[in-house]
């Protein structure tokens, strides 16, 4: 990667979300063929949505929009956790993998909450956010 960064690339929560995507891709390699276009595909899309929405939110000009995209990322994180739990019950992923991802997801959720609070605290401080 070159030395110029977009703001979101500097955010630890975005970096952790990208690591989560990598872990999930690794887990999905072990899914049965019949799940590749069903559950695995849904997990993949939801996981990708987390860092994508963090990035998109930082690219928005109003804090209200930033909060909206952080909320979407947060919802996608919960969607991934639910789908991984389903995968665990079906025997596609091990308990240890689920526990590890839940720990990382907890950290990401807390960081998303902090980022959301930061944006909310700025609402009303600029003309752009009062629309």
Secondary structure by P-SEA (a helix, b strand, c coil): cccccccccccaaaaaaaaaaaaaaaaaccccccccccaaaaaaaaaaaaaaaaaaaaacccaaaaaaaaaaaaaaaaaaaaaaaaaaaaccccaaaaaaaaaaaaaaaaaaaaaaaaaaaaccccccccc
